[in-house]
Amino acid sequence: MKNLIISAGIMLATLVAAGNVAQAQTHKKISDQGKGAIIGGAGGAVAGGLIGHGVKGALIGGAIGAGGGYIIGNEHRKHEVKEQRATERAAYLRERRRHVYAANHHIKY
């Protein structure tokens, strides 16, 4: 149990450190898919280590959690893009209606 806690702590510290170094060098925001993979991987590793057979269970749980987290993050990103496009389309249509109304009623801006 002690080895599991140490292993999970080292893995989590490595992920956090690697994320901070990469972010400091490129000044880019981590994508939704990346966040999901990191959170899912860490959670899966801890759960797999507790449920499974030590390190082997942690590795399997981490891999499954990272894959699931990536998928969830990707779906979240697609949903946000869809909402943004809908908002932009609604603004375009409002502006277009305003111009059509103005042209039909001879209103000048």
N, C-alpha and C positions, 0 to 999 in steps of 0.2 A: 504494500500500500504506500509505503514511504517512497519507494522508487517511482511509482506512478505519479504521485504528487510532484515530485522533483522533475520528472520527465515532462509533465504537462506544463509546469511553470517555465521550464527552459524553452519549450516550444512556443508558448505564448509570448515570452520575452523576445525570442528571435523574430517572431512575426511582427511584433510591435516595432522593434528596432529596425527591421528591414523596411517596413512601411514608412517610418519616419525618415530614414536615410534617402529612400527613393523620392519621397515627397520634397525633401529639402533640396535635392539636386535639380529637380525638374520643375518644381513649383506647380505641379499639376494636381488636381483633385482626384481622389480615388473614385473609380466608377462604381455605380450601383452593383454591378456584377462582382467587382473586386471586394467591395465591402461584404457582400453576401457570402462570398467564398471564404473570406477570412473569419467571419463570425461563425459560419456553419462549420468550417474546419476545426476551429478551436472548440466549439461546443461538442462536435462529434468526437473529437479526440478525447475529451474529458469523459463523455458518456461511454464511449467505447472502452476506455481504460477501466472504468468502474464496472461495467457490465461484462466485458469480454475477458480475455486472458492477458492482462498487463499491457505491455508495449504493442503486441500484435493487435489486440483489440483497439488500442488507441490509434494505431495507424489505419486500420480499416475504418473505424468510426470517423477519423479525420478526413479520409478520402471521400467517404459517402457524404459527410456533412458539407465538405467544400463543394462537391458537385451539386448537392441540393441547394446550398446557399447561392451558388452562381445562377442556377435556374430561377430562383425566387428574385434575385437582384435584376436579372434580365427582364423578367416579366414586369417588375416595378418600373424599370426604365422605359419599356414599351408603353406602359400605361401613361407615364408622364408625357411622353412625346405625343401620344394620341390626344391628351387633354390640351397640350399647347397648340397643336394644329387646329383643334376645334375652336379654341379661343381666337386664334388668328383669323380663321375663316368667318367667325361671327362678326369680328370687327370689320373685315373687308366687306361683308354683305351689308352691315349697317351703313358704312360710308357710301357704298354703291347706291343703296336705296335713297340716301339723302341727296345724292347728285341727280338721280332720276327724278325725284320729286321736284327739286329745284329747277330742272330743265323743263319739266311739264308745266310748272307754274310761273315760269319766267322770273325766277329769283336769282339775283346775282350776289356773289359773295364778295 
